[in-house]
Amino acid sequence: MDLKGLEKYLALNHIDFKAATDNDGLLINLGFLVGRVHVRYEEDTKTFNFNDKPRWVIQIVLMALMLYFLATNFTIYSQLQLYTCIAVTVAMFGIFGYKESRIKKLKDAVNEDNQSAS
């Protein structure tokens, strides 16, 4: 499966997408809380690049910052601020987990479709 095949797969499964600028792949909209995922097709390896490493680095940095602020201000916060900070941190973990599960589901479907076509 190449980029055109991915476009056909996404259209058949009613997944919203649009072409990225400079003909550099597709921006796939995975919906609420997930947003868009940039997918490129690597011609030399004949695989899709889901831009995993930069996304994971950003998520890890954000989570580290949230945990740092929670840990360093644990005794400073009032009860309401502390509970709010904990709730936001847990919600962010949930959102990132949901996002990665949706991306993994798309990757698995693309790989499965690619293997059945071979």
BELGI-V617761 format. One record per residue. RES is the residue in one letter. SS is DSSP state (a for helix, b for strand, c for the rest). PSI is psi in degrees with one decimal (NA if undefined). Layout:
res:RES ss:SS psi:PSI
res:RES ss:SS psi:PSI
//
This chain:
res:M ss:c psi:133.6
res:D ss:c psi:-165.5
res:L ss:a psi:-38.7
res:K ss:a psi:-39.1
res:G ss:a psi:-38.7
res:L ss:a psi:-41.2
res:E ss:a psi:-43.5
res:K ss:a psi:-43.3
res:Y ss:a psi:-45.8
res:L ss:a psi:-40.6
res:A ss:a psi:-42.5
res:L ss:a psi:-30.9
res:N ss:c psi:11.9
res:H ss:c psi:43.2
res:I ss:c psi:125.3
res:D ss:c psi:134.8
res:F ss:b psi:164.3
res:K ss:b psi:158.4
res:A ss:b psi:139.3
res:A ss:c psi:162.6
res:T ss:a psi:155.6
res:D ss:a psi:28.5
res:N ss:a psi:45.5
res:D ss:c psi:23.3
res:G ss:c psi:-154.1
res:L ss:b psi:147.5
res:L ss:b psi:111.8
res:I ss:b psi:123.3
res:N ss:b psi:112.2
res:L ss:c psi:10.0
res:G ss:c psi:-164.7
res:F ss:c psi:134.1
res:L ss:c psi:-14.6
res:V ss:c psi:-45.3
res:G ss:c psi:-152.2
res:R ss:b psi:147.4
res:V ss:b psi:129.2
res:H ss:b psi:121.7
res:V ss:b psi:127.1
res:R ss:b psi:153.9
res:Y ss:b psi:121.4
res:E ss:b psi:111.5
res:E ss:c psi:-39.5
res:D ss:c psi:-36.1
res:T ss:c psi:-6.6
res:K ss:c psi:40.8
res:T ss:b psi:166.5
res:F ss:b psi:139.9
res:N ss:b psi:113.0
res:F ss:c psi:12.8
res:N ss:c psi:43.3
res:D ss:a psi:-50.1
res:K ss:a psi:-49.9
res:P ss:a psi:-37.3
res:R ss:a psi:-42.8
res:W ss:a psi:-39.4
res:V ss:a psi:-45.2
res:I ss:a psi:-44.5
res:Q ss:a psi:-40.2
res:I ss:a psi:-41.5
res:V ss:a psi:-44.4
res:L ss:a psi:-43.9
res:M ss:a psi:-38.6
res:A ss:a psi:-41.6
res:L ss:a psi:-43.3
res:M ss:a psi:-42.9
res:L ss:a psi:-34.7
res:Y ss:a psi:-48.6
res:F ss:a psi:-35.4
res:L ss:a psi:-44.9
res:A ss:a psi:-40.9
res:T ss:a psi:-23.2
res:N ss:c psi:15.9
res:F ss:c psi:-40.8
res:T ss:c psi:-11.0
res:I ss:c psi:-34.8
res:Y ss:c psi:148.5
res:S ss:c psi:172.0
res:Q ss:a psi:-45.7
res:L ss:a psi:-44.1
res:Q ss:a psi:-40.9
res:L ss:a psi:-47.5
res:Y ss:a psi:-37.5
res:T ss:a psi:-44.1
res:C ss:a psi:-42.5
res:I ss:a psi:-43.7
res:A ss:a psi:-41.9
res:V ss:a psi:-41.0
res:T ss:a psi:-45.6
res:V ss:a psi:-40.8
res:A ss:a psi:-40.2
res:M ss:a psi:-41.0
res:F ss:a psi:-43.1
res:G ss:a psi:-43.3
res:I ss:a psi:-45.3
res:F ss:a psi:-38.3
res:G ss:a psi:-43.6
res:Y ss:a psi:-43.5
res:K ss:a psi:-47.7
res:E ss:a psi:-34.8
res:S ss:a psi:-39.0
res:R ss:a psi:-40.3
res:I ss:a psi:-41.0
res:K ss:a psi:-39.0
res:K ss:a psi:-42.5
res:L ss:a psi:-43.5
res:K ss:a psi:-46.6
res:D ss:a psi:-40.7
res:A ss:a psi:-40.6
res:V ss:a psi:-43.6
res:N ss:a psi:-40.4
res:E ss:a psi:-43.6
res:D ss:a psi:-37.1
res:N ss:a psi:-40.3
res:Q ss:a psi:-35.5
res:S ss:a psi:-25.8
res:A ss:a psi:-22.8
res:S ss:c psi:NA
//
